[in-house]
């Protein structure tokens, strides 16, 4: 009998509940081992409890050490701090894994198959931001500071090389801006080179300045296999790579720590289409696939991935953001039928 695995389920805001419902239906049909503990976070949680991360949610996460999470709303320029950033720092989720692979025929880029490994808790997202008053304006100057530590640079680069070995990848690219940020980014590059030397003969390594990497990704993405970089650069490049294969509706993410892993759809909560049966659940479904691999059920992950490909490619059933006509429910039904065959 398959061992049951407790996991926290956070549906999220906006379209989150819809794509979460679709994903759970598919996972149930697949026979996955998860026992879900539904919890709230984000705007919905704030409206209900006055807190964006209620104590019950945090307790559940600490107990299970495993979660599937829908999108959470983050106010732009004001309001509460990003819940995603808070969770990553609170639970030491130091590695953000963003695989990017072509699924749809006829896309601008064929054969894209790469992974961005992003350092997740340091850098310029440490939120060390302040205002400096000038004359009668208390917010005349905004300034921020980031930091990278030698230990964290080593850890994230080693994670990227180990990921490459475990997944049959051939090359890791260190992406930096050490030509300008000679200390902040230079430390990452220096430690990255030291770690890379430990894997010489097993995994190749090269280096790119981040702006050159961005340019090359839209010219010849096939030149990249595994990219490892710091927090801000990884955030930008992982969304860029998602754009090569159809957008964020196709992009799953994994946040990995020593004692916890949270898997998520990386797109926003899209409140403008919430409740309209228009949301694309592929990103969260793909995140669930990553979650299955994480708990040792790669067999179920492969079955899920094949079903998604059958629906998208062979059947041509696609949501509006992918140029199709299907709603969330119709796409889910097609996927459930594909799993039965």
N, C-alpha and C positions, 0 to 999 in steps of 0.2 A: 504494500500500500504506500502511495506517495506521501512523503512527510509534508505536513501542512506548515506553511511559512507565514507567520504574522507579518503584516505590512500596513503602514499608515496610508490612507487614501485622502488626498486633499483635492477636491474638485476644482477649487479656484473661483475666479470671478468671470463675469461676462459669459462667453461661450464655454467656459470651463466645465460646468455641469453637463452640458450636452455632449461634449467630446469624451468626458469621463464616463458617462453612461454608455456611450457607444463602445468604448474600450473595454469596460467591464463585461458587457454582453459578449463580446468576442472572446475575451479571456476565459469566461465561464464555459463557452462552447468548446474552447480549446482544451479545457481540463487542466488549467494551470493550478499550482499548489497554494496560491496565496489565500490567506484568510484576512479580509480587509477590516481595518478599523477606521471608519470614516470620521474625518475631522475637518474643522473649518480654519481658514486663514484668509487674509486680505480684506477687501472692502465689506464683503458679506459678513465676515466675522466681526469687523469693527462695528457695523450697524447693529449686530445682535448682542455683542458683549462689551463694546467700547475698547477692544484690543484687536490689533491686526494679527497678532500671534497669541491666541489664548493659552493659558496654562495647560488646559487639557490637550491641546494640540502638541505642545512641546513635550508633555509627559508621554504621549503616544510615540512620538518620534524617538525619544530616549529609550523607550521600552522595546520598540521593534527594530530600530536601527536600519529601517528600510522603508522607502516611501515612493509612491507614484503621485505626481503633482500636476494639476492643471495650471493654466496661466493665472497670474496674480497681477492686479492693477497697481502700478506705481505712478503717483502724481508727478508731473513734469515741472521742475523748478520750484516746487513748494510741497507742503504736506509731509507725510511720513516717509521715512527712509525706505529704500527698496527692501522688500521682504526677502527676496532671493539672496541679496547680498548679506542680509542679517543672518539667514539660515546657514549660508556657507561659512561665515565667520564664527557663528555660535557653535557649530558642530565640526569645525575643522575640515570642511569639504574642500580639500586643497586642489583637486584635479577636476576640471570640467572637460568632458569628452564630447566632441561634436563630429560624428561621422557624416560624410557627405557623399552620396552616390547617385548617379543617374538612374532614375526609375522609368521615366517616360520617354518613349521614342519621339523623335522630332524636336527634341529640345535643342537649344542653341549649342550646347556642349554635350557631346556623346562620350561615354566611357569615363566620366569623372568618378573617382573612387579614392577619396582621401579622408584624413582625420585631423582635426585641430585639437590639440591638447593644450588647454589654457590653465595657467596658474590662477587660482580662484579666490585667494584670500588676502593678497598683498597688493603691491603696486599702487596705482593712482586711484583705486577703488577702496582704499582704506578709509575714505570719507573724513580725512583730516582737513576740513574746509572751514574757512573763517572769512568774516568781513573786516575791513579796515576803514575806520571813519576818516573822512577828510572834511574839514570845516563843519558845515551843518548837515552833512550827509553821512549817516552812520553806516551806510552800505556802499560807499563810494568805490571801494576796491574789494574785489573778491579774490581770494587766493587759496590754494590748496597744496598739500604735500603728499607724496607717496613714498613708499619704501619697499625695497627688496632685501631679503636676508640671504646670506650665503647658504644656510641650511635649506631654505625653501626653494631656492633656485636649483640646488642639487636634487631635491626630492621630486620636483615636477619634471625635470629632464630625465631622471631615472625612471619615473613612471612612464614617460613617453617611449623610452627604449624597451622597457619591459612589455609595454602594450604591443610594440612592433614585433617583438619575439613571439608573444602569445598568439598574435593574429596573422602571422606569416607576412608581415610587412618588411620591406627591404631597406627603407631609408628614413631617417629623421632629419628634418631641417630646423635648425635653430634660428628663430626670427627675432630680431632685436633692433635697437636704434643706438647702438654704442658709438656710432660716429659723432653723435650730438650729445646724447645723455651718457656721458662717458663713465659715470659712476653708477647711476641708477640702472641703466641697461647694460653697462659694461660688466657689472658684477654677474648678471645673468649669463652673458656670453662667456665670460671666463670660467664660471662653474660648469656651464654646459659643455664646454670643450673638455674639461677634466672628466666629466661623466662619460662623454662620448668615447674617450680613450679606453674606458673599461670594456666597451662593446665592439672595439675594433676587430674586424674579421667576421663579425656576426651580423651587425647592422651598420650600413653606411651612414655617413653624416655629412651634411653641408650646412652653409650659413647664408642667410639673406637679411639685408636691411628691410625693415617692414614696408616701406613705401615701394621698394623694388619688388617685394613679394606680392603686394597687392596688384601691381601692374602685371606681373607674370601670371598671376592666377586667372586673369581675364584674357590673357593671350594664349597661354598653354598650361592649363591646370593639370594636364597629365604629367607634368614635370614634378608634381608633388605627391608624397605618399603620407607621411606623418609630419605635421607641423607642430612644434612646441614653442610656446611664447609666453609672455607675461600677460597680466590681467587685461589691461585696456586694449592692447594689440590683439589679444585673442578674442575679445568680445567683438571687435570690428571685423576681423578676418573670418570668424566663424559665420557671421551673418552674410559676408560677401560670398563665401563658398556656398551657403544655402541658396543664394541668388543664382548660382550656376545651374541648379537642378530643380528649379520651380518655385523657390521661395521658402519662407519660414513655415508654411503649412506642411512642408515635407521634412522638417528638421527636428530630430530628437536630440536630447541632451542628457548626460549623466553627470552627477556631481558626486565624486568619490572621496571619502575620508578613511581614516584608519578604522573607525568603528561605525560608520554610517554611510549609506548611499541613497541619494534622492534622484529619481528619474523624472524627466519633465518634457512637456512640449515647450519649446523655447520662444514661440510666438507670443504676441500680446493677447489680452483678454477680449479684444474686438467687441466692445459693448454696443457698437452700432448695428451689429447683426445678431446679438444675443437673442435667443428664443425664436429665431426665424427659420430654423432648420436649414441653415446655409453653411455651417461650420465644417471645415475639413478635419477629420479626426486622425489623419495619417501620422502627424507628428507625435501625438500621444500614443498611438498604437505602436509606432516605431520605438518610442521610449520604453514601452512595456516589453518590446522584444529585447532591448538592451538589458532590461531588468531580469528577464528570464535567463539570459546568458550569465549575468552576474551571480545568480543563485544556482548555477550548474545545470540549467535546463535548456541548453543550446538546441536540443532536438525540437522542443516546442517553439523556440524562437525561429528556427528555420521553417517550420510549418506555417507560422504566422506570416513571415516575410514572403513565402511563396504565394500564400493566399492574397496578400496585398498586391503583389505583382500581377497575379492572374486577373484581379478585378480592375486594376488600373490599365494594364497593357492588353491582355487577351480580350477582356470584356469591354474595355473602354469606358467603364463606369467612373466618372470623375465629378468632383464638386465644382462649383462655379469658379473658384479661384484657380482651378486647373483647366479652365476652358470647357467644362462639362455642364450638365444640367441637373445632376443628382443632388439631393439634399443629404443632410447628415444621416437621416434614418434610412433612406434608400441605399446609400453607400454601405451602411452597416448591414443591411439585409443582404446585399450582394456578397459581402464578405462572409457572413454566416453561411450562406449557401455554398460558397466556395470551400469552406472548411468541411462541409458535409460530403463533398465529392472526392 
